[in-house]
Amino acid sequence: MKALVDFDKPLVAAVHGAAIGGGTTMLTHCDFIYAGESTRFQMPFINLAVVPEFGSSCSVPARIGHLRAAELILLGAPFDARRAVELGLATEVVADNDLRAKATDTARKLAAKPAAALQASKRLMKQPFREQIKAAMKAENEEFSTQVRSEDAREAFTAFVEKRKPDFTRNIKSQATA
């Protein structure tokens, strides 16, 4: 994660299929994100009784604002490529068949630019937020470690394996009777 946050060259991503959890949050560290028209995104951390990761508790609100970030992170609902572009989480929706070519074309255009100026420009754009992202990643890892061992997480994972909707009220009931 740290290597991706500190990477000083432009990152071009071509996203196709399902980008769930880390598949979505890692994109907040990319500079160009092309999403295939069939791509589906989701940050289901809360649904699994854990917290966001990869600095996304900082990077997503910084990129799209608190209200929109709350919708995606706190509700954990899936969204499509067009919504990702509307929110500023993707650069462009591209036909699935043209996705790789579009990302490659962008990478070639970037490779033709003066490397030192390109890297310095990226560093300058990321500099104000880099330490905040790293602090968020540290805090998320600590909280994740706690939450993943919780009764709610146990219920979420059990429900997932049993292919049923989790019932988090069970834990409230058992805590009330304890």
N, C-alpha and C positions, 0 to 999 in steps of 0.2 A: 504494500500500500504506500509506504513512504517513498519508494522508488518512483511510483506513478505520480505522486504529488510533487516530487522534486524534479521530475523529468523536464529538461529544458528545451526540448524540441517539440514542435507542434505534433499533437496526437490526432489522428484521423480515425474515426470509428465508422464501421458499416455494420448496422444492427439489423438482423433478420431473425424472425421467429419470436421466441419468448425471451424477454429480458426481465428476469424476476430477481428481486432483492439486489444482491451485489452486481448482477447484470445491468441493473439500472443505475445504482449509486456510483459505480466506477465511471460511468459516462460523464458525471459532473466534473471530472478531471480532464476531459478531452476538449480539444479546441474546435473540432468539426465532427458533427454527429449526423450521419445520414441513416435514416430509418426506412427500411423496406415497408411498402404499403401494408403488408400483413403483420408487421411487428406489433407485439403487445408488451406493454411495460407494467410493472407492479412492484411496489415496495411493501410487502405483506408482513413487515416486522411485528407490528402490534397484533396482527391476527395470530401470530405464533407466540405471543406473550414475551417478545424480546424487544430490543430497541434498534433504531437504525445504526448502520455502520459505515465505515469508509469516509467518515467526516460529513456524511450526508445530513446530519442534524444541523450542520452549519452551511454546507455548500448549497443544499436545495433551497432553504429560505433566502440565502444571499442571491441566488440566481433568479428565483421566481416570486419572492415575497412570502411573508409568513402565512397569510390566509391560504394561498394556493398550496404551499408546502404542507400546511395542516391537513388540507383535503387529501393529499396524496399519502402522507405519512400516517396520520392518525386514523383515517378510514381504511387505508390499505387497499383501496379498490383498483382494479386494473384500468388501464387507459391505452388508447391506440396511438399510432404514429402521428396522426393529425393533431391530436390533443398534445402530444409531446412537443410538436413544433409551436403550437399556440402558446404553450406555457414557457417556451424558451429552453426546453430540455433537449431539443434536437434542432439541427440546422435546417434540414429539409426532408420531406417525404419523397422517396424515389421508388419507381416501379421495382418490384423484387428482382426482376431479371437485369436491371440496369444498376443495381446497388454497388456491386464490386467495381464496376467501371467508373462510376461517379466518385467513389472514395479514392480510387487509384489516380484518377485525373487530378483531384485536389492535391494528393500527395506529390504528384509530378510537378504541379504548379509551385508548390511550396519548395520542393527540392531545387527549383530553378532560381529561387530568391537568394540574396546574399545571406549565408548561414549565420554570421555573427550578428547582423542586424535583426534577423528573425528570432534568434535565441534571446537576444537582449530585450526585444520587444515583448516576448512571452514572459520573460522573467519580470519585467516591469509591471505587466498587467497582473501577474499572479502574486507579486511580492506583498501587497497590503493584506492579503487573505491567507497566505501560506501558514503562518504561525497559528492563526485562528483554526484553520482546518486541522493542523496537527494536534492542537489542544482538544478539539472536538473528537478526533479519533481516539485519543487517550481516554477521555471521559466516557465515550461510547463503549470502548473495550472493557472498562471497569464495570459499567452498568450492565453490559451484556453478560458478563461473567456472573453477576448476581442474578439477573432475570432468567437466564437459561436454566438455572437450578430451582426455579420457583414452582409452586403447585400449578400455577396457571400455564407455565411452559410445558409441564408434564401433561396437563390436560390437552393442550394444543397439539402436541406431538402424538399423543395417544389417539386423539380424534382423527388426525391426519392419517395415521396408519390404519385405523378402523374405518376410514372413509365416511366419517360423519362430521356434523357440525359440532365444534367444541361447546361445552356448557360450562362457562366460567362461574355460573352461580353456584355450582357444587362446592367450590372452594369457599365462597362466602358463607354458605350454609354450614360447612364443616368448621369454619373458624368461629361462627356464632355459637355453635354448640360446645366448643372446646373450652 
